[in-house]
Amino acid sequence: MAAIGIGLIGWGTVGCGMIQTLHDNAEVIEKRLGVPLKLVKVADLDLERRRPVPVARDLLTTNAAELLENQDIQIVVELMGGVGAARTFTLEALEKGKHVVTANKALIAHHGNELFEAARRHKRTIAFEASVGGGIPIIKALREGLAGNQIDTIFGILNGTANYVLTRMTEGGLTFEAALGEAQDKGYAEADPTLDIEGMDTAHKLAIVSALSFGTPIHLDQVYVEGISAIDPLDIQFGEEFGYQLKLLAIARHHEGRIEMRVHPTFIPRSHILAGVKDAYNGVHITGNSVGNIMLYGMGAGMLPTGSAIVADLMDLSRDMLLGLNERVPSLAFLPDRVREISIRPISDTVTCYYFRFSAVDRPGVLSKISGILASHGISIAAVIQKGREVEGAVPIVMLTHEAIERSVRLALEEIDQLDIVLAPTQSIRIEDQGLDSIS
């Protein structure tokens, strides 16, 4: 084979990163692969917008069918985003005998099970390293590097926008709105940042890595999600007094025959390596039963980091093609007939420690009344800070609890918030210490 032909659908920022990586690293790619990777055709609806990486006019088209029908293209790269047309083009590419590479986490999270089955049916492969963690090789680590392990836990900071916002709120004392505005000014946040700040982008990624880790189908609908838009800088400050930093954390855990999948703001020990993942960087802490604890860290998005991951997938697929192999590593890391449903632990059954901030009136007996209700629900207090200063007419009372079950916490806070001594809804943030004390 003189060259392996690549077709690109979606000439945006990430597509430019792939093209630049193919160009800049052409020599080393060919040395490692044995044949060049050749960009044959690029499809996009808007061919006039200026891009950071140009493409020869004769390679451009607004009609994706030209690319899908082209016999010189062996691999289609889908970078258009969304789940509608992207799903259609991916299925068509597979039907026409082409392999597919995608960076589209929403596509894989929503339709991955269907697409992987279609790929097997057509004896083709879908590669999706760039869908999680940008240039960080998380997918390859789970599918290959850690293949001999039973994965116990994953704790991940998987969204650069949210992490940047929380970093600026922590280090600069900014409000959420000010930090988000700064992130948008720097290009770290979209004009509509909802998917990022409300946790859904992270949920897409967690659904994918959970399936790879535990051998289950992808179940996005069973990921519990909370975002960071309600976070107050005051809570970040109180958390620091207790030795914690706040992160939007993706948590996957295999525990007693069930798995947890949850995304929410989480206090983690300030001494832990994940607490040092700042700005727009991503970090993933993985615990395997043989390897122990490992940490992956790097830029979780961006033109060149994501382009690097796409080119790595292109090279993996090309190696398999040159050897006459298909789906050498199963899409979900486990053999298809061994992928099975595992019971999902609902958020109401979650057991963890908690941070509470109560906005209470300044009068005797307030603390004892609140602690009495907590005790009646089996929630024991580990530490208390009661500030003399008022915040919007209320005195903040801050507590950390020992481990408690979520359903009891919710019932207790509902009862407390109905007291006439409590002037605003209680702020509650989960704390993760378990499994996060081995790398620091």
Secondary structure, 3 states (H helix, E strand, C coil): CCCEEEEEECCCHHHHHHHHHHHHCHHHHHHHHCCCEEEEEEECCCCCCCCCCCCCHHHEECCHHHHHHCCCCCEEEECCCCCHHHHHHHHHHHHCCCEEEECCHHHHHHHHHHHHHHHHHCCCCEECHHHCCCCCCHHHHHHHHCCCCCEEEEEEECCHHHHHHHHHHHHCCCCHHHHHHHHHHCCCCCCCCHHHHCCHHHHHHHHHHHHHHHCCCCCHHHCEECCCCCCCHHHHHHHHHCCEEEEEEEEEEEECCEEEEEEEEEEEECCCHHHHCCCCEEEEEEEECCCEEEEEEEECCCHHHHHHHHHHHHHHHHHHHHCCCCCCCCCCCCCHHHCCCCCECCHHHCEEEEEEEEEECCCCCHHHHHHHHHHHCCCCEEEEEECCCCECCEEEEEEEECCEEHHHHHHHHHHHHCCCCEEEEEEEEEECCCCCCCCC
